[in-house]
Amino acid sequence: MRIRHVKGSEEAVAASPLVIQKPEEFKGKWKKEVFNNENEIFLEVGMGMGTFIRTHAENEPGINYIGFEINTTVLFKALTRYEKERVEKEKSTAPEDCNLRFIRSDARHLEEYFAKGEVDKIYLNFSDPWPKDKNANKRLTSPVFLKLYDSILKKDGVIEFKTDNRGLFDYSVETIPAEGWEITQITYDLHNDESMNQGNIMTEYEAKFSAKGNPIYKLIARRK
């Protein structure tokens, strides 16, 4: 789906204190220098409009959340919604009062931004399926990206992956174990799986797809 450019989005994203402009400067120092605490770091790669990560950050103030998004207009909209929600709830939008930060960049740079073992959990939600074989390495569950996650996740860190695309899910179910990861939980119908759906927060795409009757697939994986 093509996103219509929002005039002024680049300037707004560049000016926001919640968007980390030079994430490479905080490699290995996110907890102390960005969040000023020792809480766990949960990262969503490709956060879209941000409903998922904003809700998590609101519900779990004791965890540091980072939303990763490459599209400036999409990030601008997510940032605007987050700030609006904070104001409506009479909460401060000052960085020192927020447990959510944003990065505008390509996920291929993750290793440049985070030190080994610095991230506790990675969320992958409704990623681009890149269905053609020639684009397989662009899939966020490809060996290329799994190696990046391995380099920044702590030893017992996990990946949580959701999609409505059966082809991408089948590919992931095959690829993840082949790369030295263990799938600890899996469902082919998340919303009818009482155990895995407990506490589930839907993304914008998830709400749209499930409303059409599409099953949602989910897996949780950790390194062997």
C-alpha positions in Angstrom: 0.0 0.0 0.0 1.4 3.4 -1.0 1.7 5.9 1.8 0.9 9.5 0.8 3.7 11.9 1.8 2.8 14.3 4.5 4.3 17.7 4.0 6.6 18.7 6.9 6.9 15.1 8.2 10.7 15.1 7.8 11.1 18.3 9.8 8.8 17.1 12.5 10.6 13.8 12.8 14.0 15.5 12.9 12.9 17.9 15.6 11.2 15.4 17.9 13.1 14.6 21.1 11.5 11.1 21.1 13.1 10.2 17.8 16.7 9.2 18.2 18.5 11.0 15.3 21.9 9.3 15.7 21.2 5.9 17.2 24.7 4.7 16.5 25.9 7.0 19.3 24.0 5.1 21.9 25.2 1.6 21.1 25.6 -0.2 24.4 24.3 2.8 26.3 20.5 2.8 25.6 19.4 2.0 29.2 21.6 4.6 31.0 21.9 7.4 28.4 18.5 7.3 26.7 16.0 5.8 29.2 18.0 6.6 32.4 17.1 3.2 34.0 18.1 -0.5 33.8 14.8 -1.8 32.5 14.5 -4.4 29.7 14.5 -3.2 26.1 11.8 -4.4 23.7 12.1 -3.5 20.0 9.5 -3.6 17.3 11.0 -3.7 13.8 8.6 -2.2 11.3 6.1 -0.7 13.7 3.8 0.9 11.1 1.4 3.4 12.6 2.6 2.3 16.1 -0.7 1.1 17.7 1.0 -2.1 19.0 4.0 -0.5 20.5 2.2 2.6 21.9 -0.2 0.3 23.7 2.5 -1.9 25.1 4.4 1.2 26.3 1.3 2.5 28.0 0.5 -0.8 29.7 4.0 -1.7 30.7 5.8 1.4 32.0 8.6 -0.7 33.5 9.9 -1.7 30.1 11.8 0.4 27.6 10.2 0.3 24.1 11.8 1.3 20.8 9.8 1.5 17.6 11.8 1.0 14.4 10.3 2.4 11.1 12.0 3.3 7.8 9.1 5.4 6.3 9.3 9.0 7.5 5.6 9.7 6.9 4.5 6.6 8.7 6.8 7.4 11.6 5.5 11.0 11.7 1.9 9.7 12.0 2.8 7.2 14.8 4.7 9.9 16.7 1.8 12.3 16.3 -0.7 9.8 17.6 1.5 8.9 20.6 1.9 12.6 21.6 -1.8 13.2 21.1 -2.7 10.3 23.3 -0.3 11.4 26.0 -1.7 14.9 26.0 -5.3 13.6 26.2 -4.4 11.5 29.2 -2.7 14.5 30.8 0.7 12.8 30.6 4.0 14.5 29.9 5.6 14.1 26.4 9.0 15.0 27.7 11.6 12.2 27.0 12.4 11.7 30.7 8.7 10.8 31.3 8.3 8.4 28.4 9.3 4.8 28.0 9.1 4.8 24.2 11.5 6.1 21.6 11.6 5.9 17.9 14.2 5.2 15.2 13.8 6.1 11.5 16.1 3.6 9.7 16.4 0.4 7.8 16.5 -2.7 10.0 19.7 -3.8 8.3 21.5 -1.3 10.5 20.4 -2.9 13.8 23.9 -4.2 14.6 25.3 -0.6 14.3 22.8 0.7 16.8 22.7 -2.0 19.5 25.4 -3.9 21.3 25.5 -7.7 21.8 22.8 -8.7 24.3 21.4 -5.2 24.6 17.9 -6.1 23.5 15.6 -8.4 25.4 12.8 -9.0 22.9 12.1 -8.3 19.2 8.6 -8.0 17.7 8.0 -8.6 14.0 4.4 -7.7 13.1 2.9 -8.1 9.6 6.2 -7.6 7.8 6.3 -7.2 4.1 6.2 -10.9 2.7 8.4 -10.2 -0.3 6.8 -13.2 -2.1 9.3 -13.5 -5.0 12.2 -15.8 -4.4 14.7 -13.2 -5.6 13.7 -11.0 -2.7 13.8 -13.7 0.0 16.7 -12.0 1.8 14.5 -8.9 2.4 12.1 -10.9 4.5 12.5 -10.0 8.2 12.7 -13.7 9.1 15.3 -14.5 6.5 18.8 -15.8 7.6 20.2 -12.3 6.9 18.0 -10.7 9.6 18.0 -13.7 12.0 21.8 -13.2 12.2 21.3 -9.5 13.0 18.8 -10.4 15.8 21.2 -13.0 17.1 23.9 -10.3 17.4 21.8 -7.9 19.6 19.5 -10.1 21.6 20.5 -11.2 25.1 21.2 -14.9 25.5 17.6 -15.9 26.4 16.0 -13.2 24.3 13.0 -14.0 22.1 11.4 -13.1 18.8 7.6 -12.8 18.5 6.4 -12.9 14.9 2.8 -12.3 13.7 1.4 -12.3 10.1 -1.6 -13.1 8.1 0.5 -14.3 5.2 0.6 -18.1 5.1 3.4 -18.2 2.6 5.7 -16.0 4.7 4.7 -17.9 7.9 5.5 -21.3 6.3 8.8 -19.9 5.1 9.6 -18.7 8.6 8.6 -21.9 10.3 11.2 -23.7 8.0 13.9 -21.0 8.1 14.0 -20.1 11.8 14.9 -23.6 13.1 17.4 -24.1 10.3 19.3 -21.1 11.5 19.7 -22.4 15.0 16.6 -21.1 16.7 13.9 -23.0 18.5 10.2 -22.3 18.0 8.8 -22.5 21.5 5.2 -21.6 20.7 3.2 -21.6 17.5 -0.4 -21.1 16.3 -2.1 -21.0 13.0 -5.2 -19.2 14.4 -4.1 -16.8 17.0 -7.5 -15.3 17.9 -8.9 -18.7 18.5 -5.9 -19.9 20.5 -6.8 -19.2 24.1 -3.3 -19.6 25.4 -1.3 -17.5 22.8 -4.1 -14.9 22.4 -4.0 -14.0 26.1 -3.0 -10.4 26.4 -2.6 -10.0 22.6 -2.5 -6.5 21.3 -3.6 -6.1 17.7 -1.8 -3.9 15.2 -3.7 -1.9 12.6 -3.2 -4.6 10.0 -4.2 -7.3 12.4 -7.5 -5.6 13.1 -8.2 -5.1 9.4 -7.2 -8.6 8.3 -9.0 -10.4 11.2 -12.2 -8.4 10.5 -12.1 -10.0 7.0 -12.0 -13.4 8.6 -8.3 -14.0 7.9 -6.5 -16.3 10.4 -3.6 -14.7 12.2 -0.4 -16.8 12.5 2.1 -16.3 15.3 5.2 -17.9 16.6 7.7 -17.3 19.4 11.3 -18.3 19.0 14.5 -18.3 20.9 18.0 -19.5 20.2 18.8 -23.1 20.9 
